[in-house]
Amino acid sequence: MQPTSCPGPQPLLASNRRDFLRRTGNGFGLLGLSYLLQNEARAAELANPLADRPGHHPAKAKRCIFLFMTGGPSHMDMFDPKPLLNRLDGQPVPGSFGRVDGQFIENDPLLLGSHRRWGKYGQSGLDMSDLVPHLHKHADDIALIRSCVADSVVHAPAMYQMNTGRIFMGYPSLGSWVTYGLGSESDDLPAFVVMTQPEGTPEGGAPCWGAGFLPANYQGTLFRSGPKPIVNLQPPAEFSTRQQRKTLDLLREMNQETLDPADGELSARIASYELAFRMQSAAPEAVDLARESDETKRLYGLDDPKTAEFGTRCLLARRLVERGVRFVQLYSGGGPVAMQWDAHDDVDANHEKMSGMTDKPVAALLTDLKRTGLLDDTLVVWGAEFGRTPASQKGGRGRDHNAMGFTMWMAGGGVKGGTVLGATDEIGLRAVEERAHVNDIHATILHLMGLDHKQLTHLHNGRDERLTDVGGRVLKKLWS
């Protein structure tokens, strides 16, 4: 018996297949296109993970220079005069002000008045002392934040917090978050550059500019002092540019054949080789101060041994940001305590020394940025990990660490100059108006650069991490 044929279903199946392919053909094509585009995007990311990209909203500042005064300057002696403190000099701290919490200060300390001469400067009448005479002419350019607050009175944890938002090491730094969010305007220079004191790094060390759990591309690049800020940049003389290019191409091809997209370290290494190759031609020009006029060098104090070193770094900072570097951080102070703003023994002698090294170069940086038009969209931040106590340490002329209230300032990048935000109490011990926690300062810097601190996140260990953790408010009064 012949098997009974079933002619009905066969055309139906064939029809379904044809209809399916006809209906989904475009979908398959889109899937294939999507795959190719993803590969191209991945290749582009590997070629330049620091490509310039837009922020979350229009930015007031395109780039940032952070001037970090390692050790903790005294706000009562520089930017926050306290007449009552001077009247109570040598007396116990009145109970109404609460306990003085420092790292080394003894119980029942005596108040220490300021010996500085004060004045009101600019049309705004901003209060500044004789420790920053060159900055007086920029009174209408800077905005003082007199109510800064941190969470530690120990140098390293406080440095970690001011740089990374946390008191523990291992978290991404502010510069890393900025470049993670925005990339770089330059293809031939690092996005994030750090320049430390030649006597040594700050107590917190490299974690202060590390990338933490972000891809390693976003860590700070350390420029050293001297005629060659970038060591080992140039290849051996017998190794031609053509040979180097062929070697890098071969390495990249071999690495990318088996590259795990999750391997951020290898991706960063590939990108760093490419950047170093491009920097061989761009970096020498960027750091060549011989191209600057004698007038500019004198402006920064390069003709004075006292200011020449920090002045050189400030001038380099200007040259770097005008060439597209996104974030530059300069440290004043590092290595031995004698080369920090850590005035435990004699606040006047210490600050006269440290201000003498930095005041003229800092003022020159503002002048130079302003006359070239860069200050309009370059944010300059001046501050430290904490301030100092209004009480003396061991009855002497020194001041201990104080995280309950201290001063920072910002200029440029949309900031309204000649303004004062917040206040400390009448002796300068703790913030009492417009309290500005480190999280708030970070949120504000990000906002000025076009980044929303709540949206700038990175998934790490199952949690969307951000610079400001679960805190942070934008200090809008700085520009409104």
N, C-alpha and C positions, 0 to 999 in steps of 0.2 A: 504494500500500500504506500502510495506516495504521501509524504507528509503534507499536511494541510498548510498552505501558504497563509501568511498573515500580512497581506499587502498594506493594511491600514496604518500600523504604527511606524513602518519604515519611512515613508515620506514625512510623517510627522516629526520623527527624530531628526531626519536630515534637515527638515525645515527649521526645527528648533536650533540646530547647530548653526545653520546659515544665519538665521535671525540673530542668534546670540553673538556670533562673530561680527555681523554687520552692526548690531547695536552697541557692542562693546569695543569695536576696533579702535575707536578714538580713545577709549579709556585705557586700553593697553598702550597706545602710543603716548598718552599722557604719563602713564606710569614709567615708561621707558625714559621719556623726557625728564621727568622728575628725578629719576636716578642719575641721569647724566648731569643735570644741573646741580644736584647734591655733590657729585664728585668734583665738578668744576668749582663749586663754592668751597669745598674742602681743600682743593688744590690752591685756590686763591688765599684761603686762610693760612695754609702752610707757607705760602710764598710771602705773605705779609700779614701776620695776625694783628698787627698794630695799625692797620689801615684806618684812616680818618673816617669817623662815622658820627651821625647826628645824635644829640642827646634826647631827653624826654620833652624838653620845652626850649624856647629860645634862650640862649645863654647871654649873660652880661659879660662873662669873662671866657676867653678861649684858652687861657693858659694860667698857670699859677707858679709863683715863687714863694716858698715858705722859708722864712728866716728863723731858725730855731736856736734860741739862746740857752744852751745846755747848762743846767744847774739851778735855774730859777731866779730871774731878776726881781728886785724889790719894787713893787708898785708904789709903795709909800715914799720912795726916794726918786721916782722917775716920772710917773704919770698920774698919781692919785694923792694929792697933798692932804694932810690930816692935821689941821691946827690943834685940835683937842689932843692928839697924840703928843704933839710937841709940848703942850702945857702940862701933860701928865708924865713927862720924861722922868724916868727913875722911880716911878711909883708902881705899886702892884696893880695888876689888871683888875679894874672894877668888876665885881661879880655879875653885873648886869650884862656884860659882854660874853659871858660864858667861858668855858674852858679853852685854853690855847693848846691845840693839838699839833705838835710838831714831831719830828723823829727823835730829836735828841734833847729837846728843851726840858728843863726840870720843872717840878711843881712850883706853883706860886712865883712865876717869873716877873721881872720888872719890865715896864714898858720902855721902849727905846725910840725917842723922837728922831726926826730927820734933820740932818745938818745941811741939807741942800738949799740952794737959792732957787726960788720959784718965780715964774712969770706967766702971763697970759699972752698967747701968740696968735697971729692971724686975725682975720676979721671975726672968726668964731670965738676968739678969746680962750683957746684951749690951754689948759694947765700943763706945763712941762717944766722939768727942773734943769739945772745947769749941767746935768750928766749927758744931755742930748742936745748940745747947742746947735749942731748942724741941722737937726730935725725940726728946729723951731720954724724955719721958713716953709715947712710942709704941713703946718698945723691945719690948714684948710683942705689938705689932701687926705688926711688920715681920719679914721673913725676909731675911737677908743672903746674897747669893751672892758669895763671896769668890774664886771661881776662874774668872771670866769671861775668855774668850779671843777675840780677833779676828784678822784676817789682814792688816791694814795699819796702819802708823803715820803715814799721811798723812791729814789731816782728811777731805777730800771722799770718797775711796774708803772710808774707815772709816765715815763717816756713811751712805753708800749701803748698806754691808753691814748696819749695825745697823738700818737702816730697811727694806731690801729683801731682805736675805740675800745680796747679791752686791756686789762691790767696784766694779762698773761701773754707770753710770746706765742708765736705760731699763727697769728691772724694777719690777713692782708693789710698792708699799709694804705694810708690815704692816697698816696701817689699811685699805688697799684690799682685801687678802686677807680680812680679818675681815668687812668689809661685803659682799664678794662671796659669802662663805659664809653669812652670817647675815641680811643686809639690815639694816633699821633698825626700831626700835620706834616711831619717830615718822613721821607722814606729812607733817609741816609744817616739819621742820628737816632740815638735812643729816645724813647718817649718819656722816660723818667730818669732824671740824673740826680745824683747825690754827691755833695762835696763836703767833706769833713775837715775838722781842724787838723793841721799837720802833726800836732803833738799826740794825736790819738783819736779814736772813735768815741762817741758818747757811751755812757755806761751801759745803755741798752743794747748797743752793738747792731749788727746786721739785721736782726729781726725788726728793727725800727723802719727799715725800708724794704722788707721782704714781701713776697707775694702770698705767703701763707698757703691756703688751699686753692687759690686761684692758679691758673696756668702760669708756669714759671716765666713766660714771656713778659709778664707785667711787673716783675721785680725791678727795683731801682738799679741803675748802672752807676757804679762808684767811680768818680773822677778823682784822681789823686792830685796833690799839690805839686808844683814844679813845672818845668817847661814841657813835660810830656804827661798830661793828665790821664791819658789812656795808655796803659802799659801793654806791651806785646801786641800792638795793633798791626805793625808792619811785618810782612813776611820776610824771610831771609832774602838777601840780595840776589842769590842765584835762582830764586823761585819766581818765574815770570808771572805776570798777571794772567796770561793765557793759560799757563799750566794750573794756576790756582783756580781759575774759572772751570776748567775741565774736571779738576779734582772735586770741586764742590758739586758740580752737576752729577758726577758719578755717585758721590755719597748720598745725594738727595734721592736719586733714582733707586738706589739699593735700599735705603731706609723706607721709602714710601711703598715699596712692593709689599712689605709685611707690616706696615704701620697700623697699630691699633689706635682707632680714633680717641680712645680714652687715655692714651699714653701722652699726657701733656708734657712730661719731661723731655721725651725724644722730639716731639714737635717743637718745643722751645729751643732745643739744641740745634735742630736744623735751621730754624729761623735766625738764631743767634749767629750761625756761620754766615748766612746770607747778609745779615745786617753788618757784621764785622767787615765783610768784603766791600760793601758799599761805603762804610765809614772810612776806609783807607784813603779815599779821595776827599770825602766831605769833612771829616773830623779835624784834620790838620788845619784847614782853613778856618773852621769854626773857633778853634782855640788859639789862633795866631793873633796875639794882641799887638804885634808889630804893625798891623793894619790900622790900629786906632791912632787918633791924633794925640799929640803931646798934651793938648788942653784936656782931652777926655781922660787921659791917664792921671793928670794932676787932679782932676775933679774927683776921681775915686781914691786919691791918696797913694798912688803907686810910687810917688817920689819921696814918701816918708816911710821909714822902716816900721814905724808903729802901725800904720794902716795898710801897708803894701800887700800883705798876704790876704787879708779879708777883702780888701779892695779888688784884688785880682779875681777872687772868686765871684764877687758881685758883678764885675764887668763881664766875666765869662757867662754868668747867668743871663745877663741882657743879650749877649751874642747868641746864646742857645735858644732863648725863647723867640727871638726874631727870626730864627731859622727853623722854627716849627716844633721845638721840644715842648711837650705838653706840661710837664711838671718838673720843677727844679727845687731841690731842698738844700739849703746851706746851713751847716752847723757852726755856731760860734761857741767854742768850748769843747774840750775833749781831752782824754788822757789824764794827766795829774790834776788834782783839785785846784792847784794854783792857776790852771788855765781854763777854769770854768766860772760860771756866774754863781758859784756856791759859797756865799759870803757868810760862813760860820764864825769867822774870827773878827773881821773888820769890814763892814759893808761898804764904807766909804772908799777904802783903799782898793777893795776888790772891784767895785763897780766903776771907779775911775779908770782902772786898768782895762777892764773889758769894754766899757763904753768908748774909751779912747781908741780902741782897736776897731770898733764897728760903727760908731755914729756917723762919721764922715762918709764911709763907703755906702751905708744904708741910705743916707740922704742923697748921695750921688746917684744911686740906682733909681730912686724916685725921680730925680731931676732928669736923668737920661731917658728913662721910659716916657716921661711926660713930654719932653721936647721932640721925641721921635714919634709921638702919637700912640705908642704901645701901651701906655698906662690905661688908656680908655678900655681896653679889653684884656689887660693882664692884671690878675689879682695878686697883690703882695700881702702876705700874712707875716706878722712878727709876734713871737710868743715863745713859751717854754712849757715844761711839764707841770710846773706849779709856780707859786710866788714865794714870799717870805713873810715871817711873822712880824707883827708890830712890837713884840716883846724881845728883849735881848736874850742871847744864849749865854748862860753862866755869868750873867751880870756884866758882860763885856760889850763890845761894839758890833758884834755879829748878830745875824738873824738866822733862825732855823727855817725849815721848809713849812710852807703853808699852802694847802690845797683847798681851803674853804672860801677863798676870795683872792683873785689876782687879776692882772691886766694883760690883755693882748690888744693888738690893733691890726686893722686891715686898711688897704688903700687900693685905688684903681678898681678895675673890673666891675663898674657899676655902683661901687660903694659911695655913699654920700659923705664926703670929707667934712671935717670940722664938727663932727657930731660925737656925742658921748652916749653910750648905751649902758645902763645899769649903774650900780653903786655898791660900795662896801660900807660897813658901819663906820662910825666916827673915828675909830682907831685903825681901820683897814684890816680887821681880822677876818670877817666873813661877808659874803655877798648878801645884800638885803633887798635889792631891787633888780628886776629883770635878770634873775639868776640864769647864767649861761653855762650849762654843763658842757663837757667835752662833746657829748653826742649832739648838742645844739650847734656847737661851732662847726662840727663836721657836716651836719645837715645843711648849714648855711653855705659853706664852701662849695659843696656839691650843687646846691641850688643855683648859686651864682654862675656855675659852670654848665648849667643846663641839665643837671641830673637830679631826679627825684630820689631822695635817699631811701624811700620805701619801695621804689620800683627797681633800684639797682641791687639785684640779689644774685646769689650763686648757690646752687643746690650742693650741699655738703653734708654727708652722713644723714641723708633723709630730711634735712632742714634747709629752708631758704635763708641763708645767712646774708647779713648786710652789715655795712660799716657801723651803723648806729644801733645795732642789735634790736632791742624793742623800744628804744627811746628816740630822742631827737625831735626838735622843733626848729623851724627856720626863723632866724632872727631878722624879720622883714624890716624892722625899724632902721636897719643899717643902710637901707637905700630908699625907703619910702618917705 
